[in-house]
Every structure is written in structure tokens, then in C-alpha cells.
Amino acid sequence: METNKETIVLSDMSLCQPKQPFWKNPQKGCWQLVSFETEEGVKGNMAFATPEAQAGEIQLPLNLDGLYKIYLGINYTRMPGSDTFHHREWPLYGQLEAKLTDDAGFSRFALEIGWRCENIHKVGRDSEVYKSIQEVFWKTTRLDGQSLIFRPMQWPYNSPYLGKTANISYVKLIPVDGEEAEQIQLLKPRPDTRNIALQWCTGILTGHAFGTPDYHPTDSEWYRHEFEPYKNTDVGIFIFEAIRGNLCAYRTRIGDVGGEDNLWKKQWIDSLAAFKELAHADGMKVFSGMRMMGPGYPMIPNPIGWGSFYWKNRQWAKLDREGVPTTNLSLAYPEVRNHWISLLRETLDYGIDGVQVYLHRCQPFVLYEEPVVESFIKTYGIDPREVSSIDPRWLEHSAGYVTTFLREIRTLVDEKPGRELGVTFYGTGFKYETDKVYDPLKYNCDVLTWIREGLVDYLMPTTSVEPGFIEQWKEVGGDRLHIWPDMMPRNQPGEDFVRLAQNYYDRGADGFSLWDGDRRPAHASEWAVLRQLGHREELDYLSTACPDYHRRIKLKYLNGFSVHHSFHDG
């Protein structure tokens, strides 16, 4: 243990219990101890565990009482178990799990990269990642005799595709009292601050769109661990992506459920039911999210690529200008809209609070199908295949089908009084193409019509939104309409998230949404800010506090070697 004034640094992981899981060399079932010293003079023994080691939990006694800030020092290495996805600008899920004794579940910790590194173009080989320790703020809480528990990532996060080498180098603890303790008290969530919607992607359960295997938990504890980071935060709506094309992350009677035979197994836990129970217990609303995916690439054998409803009904596929089918179904057909609505109805029967339609994926939602072409010719006297894809007449015509779909969903939602409808859509109209059409109408989203007709309760534009749109939408929709723009880009310093939030607030937004919310908490220093952005009156405090939430400290010695000129032979 090293101390600096009141700060406590625990840097010898050999003090963890039980003793037997430690070894100086890699060994099955064990963590590996490696000596280190940073350029700031912190020295001790860090602990590693590769996925192949199958190491268990280790517990570090803290022997402290009172309110403390907790920081973890982690070395993100490229030892066995790493892969190229780990070193992208947006790392996937994490490398270490940690909890306090009294926590209901573990929290995950991932490398915070991109803006954290001076030479992002070299990341993946750059020594500034591997030859350093990243110190991240986790949370402020009362310790009162608790211990810290660490473990490697659990299944499916330690699968061959995702598995990473776990590490804990040191723990830093800073006591909190006086004015700072009072400020921490002000940041506790209240009903009026819970205006963040967390959109939880179910790719880890259904498989990702690029073809990873599906996973069906059989232990309710898995959900407790997943939900732990969202408790006691400003998250007010938990959006669970229950419908990913025809593959459903709940016990559907209509869609696909995955597995090898597409039959529900009695040992599987219903994910929608499990998350609903956890979210409601924490005072959150629960929405079911729907992404209208079609079948995947032909080389993807996993369930996410099956798209059985598509293959049974290819006559309703979208067609390009040459009449060639695409891999998505068209909303121009009532049968297609009815299918999606039937899946949403199933989720509402769970007693959840609303539905979220993802209109920023799988667009456009109509192309040149026969009813679309005939209707356009009847209205404008010209074949739509002869006009530009951004012709205002074509944009308005195409968007009409999506508006019809939302009217039908609104009717469904209103069947159960008190239920709400949210929509995620592109807030600007130039995400992929070079032409500057600054209007969501480009992606079939006639937002003003939705507002005027009272179809939606929540607008959640992504990845960004023109500030003028927020002001316009708010003027038309008034206080009954919630405008919750996405906090993008996903990775940025906490102080930048604060500035973005303040800008949106000033323009008329009254909350925020977090796409890929399942991966946000693992970026601990960023999550420490995001989870409290509902406290508008405390943003000034957050902006001054959050620069301390992340530091990169260079290693001087590792395992007895001088680090600067070592470990660079690959």
C-alpha cells in the first residue's frame, strides 16, 4: 500500500484472497502475478488472467470505512486472448469485471481508446497502449468494510471471438467529505433527472449482424450483472432491442428464437421478462426496440442471418431501379407492416411501457415496388425510376409509407392506455452520401408530420441533429413531445459530453439517448459522466470533475525489464 496525503494506492495484487489462484508463470486456473513500476513511482504486482487460464474470482480486502472515490489502474495488453477488434476506436465489451462486496452484479471495464491516444492511426501496435496503465474513475460510494472482487470476463464475453486478457494493476482510493460529499449527494438520481434512454443492443444474445453465435442465458444472475451499471443513474427508459428482424430475444410465438433448431428450450430465460423485472424495480420504464432486418450475408450460418419470414415472403421484398430484390421487406405492403406490428404486440403483452422503432437502420423502407411505382405515377404522372433519389416529390412519397406504419403502431400502443411510442432516426440527412440534404426526410422520416399528428412521444435523433431542427420540433410539439438526441460520437472526453448536453438543452432538448448502451458503461470514465447528464443544474460541476476521470500512466519497469525499449518486436 502506498499513500500520498489521503490518497490510498493498493498496488500489490498478491494480497488478494484466496492465495492459491496466483502464480508467477501462466497456469490453468490461476492469475499470473507480474511486477511493475510506473514512471510516477507506483510499484507492485499486477495480476493477469488469459481466457485460456479459466481463472476464478479474486478478492482484495480494503479495510476502510466511509465515502471514497474508486479508481482502477488497468494494463490493456495484447497477450493471448486479444484480437484486432479490441484495438479499434470502439472496443466492444471489456477486459475485466469488478464489483464491491455489496454490489448486486459486476461492472465491465474496457480500453478507452481513440481520443485517449496521441497516435490513433497507429493503435493496434502502438506502445502507448501496451506500455502504460490506464487509470479510470469508477464510482463514489461508501466502503464500510467492503472488499473489491475481480474476475475475468465471463461467457459469452470470453468466447473465442471476444475473449481478452484480464488485468488489474492497482486500486486508488480517495476519501470524500465536506463540500464534495454534499455535491455527490446532489448527483443522486431523482424522478426529474431520469431523462436518459439507454438503447440496449441484443447482439450479444441474438448474435451480431456480422454473424456471431447466439447466446441464451440459463441463469438469472447473468441479467443482474448486465443491469448493475444502470442502477441508481439518470437512465429513465431501458430500451431492449427485442426484435432484430425475425429473430426475437424473448419467447415469441411468431418470430424465430434461434438455437440450432429454432425451438425454445425450457432452460432458457426470457430476456425481455428478466430485464423488465430489473428495470421496473429500479424505477425505469421499459420499451421494446425493433430493428427491421432482413436475412444476412449468405456465408452467415448463425440465426441472425436466417430471416425466415423474408424467405417465405420474397414477393414483398424491396426492389432496386432494375427490379432486382434486396434483402429487406417493403413497408409498402400491409402484410409486412402487420407482421412487424404482430411482434410489437407480443412484447407489449409483457406489461412493458412502450415500443421504440429503429428507423436509422435498414432504410430506405420502400424502393421501387409495384404499388409504390404505380402510386407515384398516379400522383405525379412520372415514373419514379426516372427521377433523382433526392427529388422532393420522391422523398415525400416514400416517407408517406413510414408515416402510415407509425399511425398503425400508434393505434397498437393506444390499445393499452399509458403506453408510449419512441422513434430513433437520423437527425441529419447526409450520413452516407455526399449531397447535403439536411433533412431526415431523406431517410423516409417525415418528422414534422409525426409531431403534428401526435404519433410519437419521444424523438431520439442520431448520430447528430441540426440544432435548428430541435427548436422547430419543440415549437410544433410543445411540452408533450420529448426530444432526446443521441450522445454521439460514442467515445469522447467527459467534458465534451457535458458541452454537447448543454448545447442540446439550450436548443430545447429535455433528455438524451444512448445508442449501443450495452457497451457504454465499460468505458468507465465516460460512463461516469453520461449516467448523470439528467442533472442539468450540475453540469458545471461535472465539467470540472471529469477531466480527472481518466489518466494514462507510462510503465517504467515490467517483470524486471525496462519497458521503453522492450516488448516491441512484433
N, C-alpha and C positions, 0 to 999 in steps of 0.2 A: 504494500500500500504506500502510495506517495501522496503527499498533501502539499498544497500551495494556498496559504491562508486557510480559508474554509473549504476550498475545493478538495474533494477526495478522488483519487485515481486508483482504481483497483486493476493492476496490470499483470498479476500472476495467476493465470488460469489453472495452475496446478493446485490451487486452493479449493477448486470446485469439488463437490461431492457427487457420486462416490469416487474414491480414488482409483479403483481398478480400470475405469474406462480410458486411462491415459497411457500413452506410450511415446517413446522418443522416435520411433520409426513407424511407418504405416502398418496397421494390423487390424484384422477383421474385428468389428465390434467396438473399436476404440477410436478416441480422438487422438490426434498427434500433437504433442507439445513442441513448439519451436521458439527459441529465444529470440528477442528483438530489442532494438533500441531506436527511438526516433531522433531526428535532428533537434527536437525540443528537449531531449533528455529523458523522456519516459522510457523505461526499460522494464522487461519482464518476460513472461512466457505466454505467447498466444496459442490458441487451440484451433486446429483444423480437423475437418472430417469430410472425406470424399463420399459421394453417393455409394460407391462400391464398398466402403467400410461398414455401412449399415450401423453406424454408431447411435447410441441412445441419448437420453437427456442427461445434462449435467447441471448442477445447481451451485450457484455462487452465493454464500451467505453474505449479507450486507451489514447486519448487526447495527442498524441505525433506526432512529425514530424521528418523526417529523416530516415536514414538507420538503421535497427535493426535486430539482430538475435532473433528469436522467439522460445522459449521452452515451452512445455506444461507439467504440472505435472498431472498425472492421477493415480487414485487408481483403480486397476482392482480387483473387488470384486467377491465373489461367492454368492451374494444376488440373489433373484428370477430373472430368465431370463438367468442364467448361465447354462452351460451343460458341459459334460466331454470333448467335442471337443474343448472347449475354452482353456483347460489347457494341450493340447498336446504340443509337441515340435514345431509343426507347426500350430498355431492357424489360423482359417480360414480367416475371413474378417475384423473384427474390433468391436469396442465397443463405439466409439464416432466419430462424424463428426464435422469438424470445417472449417471455411473459414473467410477470411477478407472481408470487405465490397465490395471491388472492384474485388474479385475473381469471375470467371465465375461459379465455382462449388465448392462443398465441398470436403475435403480430409478425408479419414478414418484413424483411429488410433487403432491399435491392441496391445495386450500384447506382448512384446518382451521377449520370454521365452527361455528355453534351456540353451544356453551358458550364459544367464544373471543370472542364479540362481546357487548357490553353490551346492544345493542338488536336481539335476534334477530328480532323481529317486523318490523323494517324491512329485514332483509337482502335483497339484490337491488337496492336503491337506496342503501343506507346508505354514506356516505363512509368509515366506519371500515374497510371492506374495501378500497376502491379507492384511498384516500388514505394507505395505510400499506404497510409491508413486514412480512411475517410471517417471523420468523427461527425455523427449526426445526432441532433436532438430528437428524443423520442417523446417524452411527455413529462409533465409535472404532477407528482402525486405524493401521498403520504406513504412512507415506507413502513414505519411501525413494526419492525421485526421481520419484514418480508425478505425473501431471497429472490434472486434472479434465476430463471431457468432457461437454458438454451437447448436447442436441438437442431439437427439438420432439417432441410426441407422434407416434408412428408409426401406420400403418394397423393396425387399424380405429379406433384411438383419436383420429385426426384426421379421421374421416369427418364429413360434414355434420351428423350428429346429435350427435356427441360433441366435435367439434373445439374447442379452446381456444387462446388466445394464450399462447405460452410466454414466460417471463421468468426471467432470473437477474440479481439486483441486486448481491449481494456474497457472498463466502465468508468465514466466520470460522473460524479455526483456533486451537485451544488445546492447547498441549503437555501431555502426561500423563506423570507419573513418580512415584516414591516409592510411598506407600500407595495412592494412587488407581490406579496401574498394577497393583498387586497385586490390588486389588478387581476391576478389569476382567478380570484373568486368572481370577478365581473365577467370573465370569459366563459363561465359555465353556461350551457345551453338553456334557453328559455323558450316558451312557445312562440314568441315573436321573433326569435332568431333562427328558427329551424326552417330556413328557406333555401336549402340546397337539395337538389335532386341528384342522387347517385345512380347512374345507369350501369348496372352490374352485368357485364358481358358473360354469357354462359358458355363461352368457348371451351373452358376447362372441363365442362360437363358433356356438352354435345360434340366436342371436337371443334377445332378452329376451321375456318373456311378453307384453309390451305391443306387440310386433310389429316390432322392429328386424331388419335383414337378418342372415342367417347369414354366417359367415366361415370359410374353410378354409385354414389356413396351408400354404404350399408350401416353406417354408424352416425348417430345424430351429433356426436361430438365434432365431426368434420364441419358441420354448419356453424357450431358455436365458435370454432376457431376462425372460420371465414368472416363471421359477423363482428367479431370482437373490436376491430379498429373503428367501426362506425358508431359504436355505442357512446352515448353522452357527448355527441357532437352536434353541429348545426345541420346535419342531414335530416331533412323532414320527409323526404319521399325516397323510398327504396324501389328503384325500377328494375325488376328482374326480367331479363330477356327470355321469357318463357317459350316464345315461338320463333324459331330460326328456320324459316322455310317450313317444310312439312315435319321437321324434327322438333319435338316438343320436350322441354325439360320439366315435365310433370306427367301424371298418369292420364294421358289423353285417350279418348275413345275414337278419335277421328284421325289424328295425325300419326306420325311414326314416333317410336320411343327409343330406337337404337338397339344396341346389343347385336349379337350375331344373327338372331332370328327375328328381331323386331317384335319380341313378346316381352311384356312386363314381367319382371321376376319379383317374387314375393319378398325377397330380402332387400330390394331396392327401397330407398327412402324417397318420398315425393319431395323434390327440391322446392317447388313453389309453396307447398304446405309448410315445409320446415322454415324457410325464410320469412314467410308471412307471420308465423308464430313469434320468431325472434324480433322482427321489425315492429310488430304491434306491441310487444312487451316493452319496447324502448320508446314508444310513442310516435313511431313513424307511420306514415301512410305507405301502402304497397301498391304499385302499379305493375301490370304485366306488359312487357315490351314485345313488340312484334316486328321482325325483320323479314320482308317478303322475298326470301332467297329462292332460287331455283336449284337444279342439280349442279354438282361441282364438276371439276375437270374429269375427263374420262379415266385418268390414272389414279383417282382417289377412291379407294375401296371402302373407306370408313363411312358411317351413317350420315355424316353431314353432307355427303355428296349424293345420297340416294335420290331424294326428291320424288318420291313415289307418286304424289298427286300430279306432278308435272308430267311424268311419263304416261300416266293413264289418260291425260287430257291435253295432249300436244296441240289439239285443234284450237286451243285458246292461248297459244304462245304469241308473244310479240314478234312482229316481222320487221326486218330492215327494209330499206327502199327497194331492194331487189326481190322482196318476198321470201327471203330466207329466214327460218325461225331462229330466235335467240333462246337462251336458257332461262328465261323468266316468262311468267304468265302475264297477260294484259288485264288491267283493271277496266278495260272497255267491256269486258264480258261479265254480266251479272253473276254467272256461275262461279267465276273466280272470286269476285268480291264476297259472295255468300260463303265460300269456303273459308276465307280469312276471318270473316265475322263469326263463323261457327266455332273456330278455335278461340277467338277472343271471348265468346260466350262461355266456353268451358272454364276459362281462367276466372271470369267474374263470379262463377258459381263457387269459387273457393272463399268468397267473402272478402276479397281484396277491395281496394278503394278506387281503382280506376285502371285505364289502359293507356299505353304510350305507343304511338305509331311511328316507326322509324322511316321517315321519308328522305333521309340522307343516304340511304343505301338502296341499291337495286334500281335506281332511276335511270332513264325515264320510265314511267309506269304505263305509258301507251306509246306505240310507234305507228306502223302503217298497216294495221289490221283492217280487214274489210269494213267493219262497222265504223271505224274511225275515219277511213278514207271517204266512205260514202257520206257520212255526216258532214265532213269538211266541204266536200264538193257541193252538197246541198246548201250549205250556209254561204260559201264564198265563191262558188262557181269555178273553182280551180282545183286541180289535183294537188294534195299537199306534198307529194313526192317531187313536185316541180318548184317548191318554194324553199327558202333557207330554213334551217332548223331553228334559227332565232328570229324568224319572221314573227312580228307581234300577233298576227292572226293565229299562227300555229301554236305559239306559246299559250295563248288564252284558250284555244280549243282543247289542247292536251290537258291543261290544268283543270278544265271542267270535269274530267273523269275522276280526278283525285278528290275534287270538292264533292262530287256525288258520293264517293266512297266515304268521306268523312261525315256527310249527312247521315248515311246509313249506320255508321259506327255511333254517332251521336244518339240516334234512336235506340240502339242497343244499350248504351250507357244509361240512358234515361229510363230504361225498364227497371233499373234498380236505383231508387232515389238516393241522392247524395254521392253517387259515383261521378268520377271526373275523367276528362279526356285531355291528354297531352300529346304534343307532336314535336318530334325532333326533325329538323330540316336545315338545309344550307342557308345561312343568313346572308350570303352574298352569292352572286351568280357566275363566278368565274373560277371555280376551284380547279377544273381540269383544262379548259380551253383558254386560248389567248384573248379572245374577244371580251371586251369589258362590258358585259351586260350586268349591271349592278341591281339584280332583282332576283329573288327566289323563284319568280315565275319561270325562270329558265329551267328549273328542275320540277316543273309541274305544280308548283306551290303558290296558289293564289291566296296569300296570307290575308290581305285586306278583306276578301270575300268571307274567309273563315271567321274573321273578327266581327264583321257586320252582321253575319247570320248567327253569331253566338255559338259556333260549332265547337270551339276549343276553349279549355280553361287555362292551359299552360302552353306557351310558345317557348321552345328551347332551341334557338338557332345555334348552329355550329358551322364551321370551326371558328368563324368570327361573324360579326354582324356590323353592317354600316350603322353608326350611331344615329343617323337621321331616321333609319327605319324604326328603331326603338321609340323615338319620340313620336313618330307618326302612328305606330301601332297603339301606343299608350293613349294618344289623343282620341283615337277611334274607340278603343276598347274600355277605357276608363279603369276604375279600380277593380272591376270584376275580372279583368284579364291579368294573368301572371306572366311576366316576361322574364325568363330565366336563361340568359345566354350561357354558352359553354365557356369554361375556363381553359382556353387554349392559347398557345400550344401546351401540350401536356407537361412538358418539363421546362421550368423557368425558375429563377430565384424567387423566394417567397415574397420579397419586396415588390417584384414585378406583378405577382398575383394580386397584391394589395392595390397597386396602382390601377390594374385592369378592373378590379372590382369597384373601386371608387369611381372610375370613369363610367362604368355601366350604371351604377347607382345614380350618378348625376344626370344621366340621359333618360332615366325613368324605369330602369330595370328594378325589380323588387326581390330578386333571388338569382341563383346560379345553378347550372347543371354541370355534371362531371361525366363526360363520356369515358368509357373504359375505367369506370370507377373501381372495378375489382383490382386493378393494378396500381391505383394511385397511392394507397397507404404505404406500400413497400418503399416508396421514395419519402423517407421519414421526414426530412427537413421541409419538403414541400407540403406534405400532408398536415404537418403541424400548423401550417397557415390555412390551407384550404378548408380544413374541418371547422374553422372558426370565422369564416367570412360572412356569416349571417349577423355577426356583431358589428353593424355598420359604425356605431359610435366608438368602437375600439380599434378601428383600422389604423389610426395613428400609432397606437401602442404596438400593434403587430409589425408595422413597417420599421420601427426602431429595434424591435426584439429579434426579428427573423434573420438579419444578417449573421447572427451568432449561431444559427441552427445547423450550419454545415461548415466544416473545415477539412482541408486536405493536408495531412502532415507527412512529410517525406521520411522514409525509413533510412536510418544510418547503418545499422547492422541487422542482419537476419541470419539466424542459425550460426553466428560467429563469423559471417562473411561481411566484407564491406559491400554495401548494396550498390553504390553509384556505378561501379564498373563491373557489376556481376549480373547474372540472370538475363543476359541479352543475346544469347547465342542462337535463338530461334528465328 
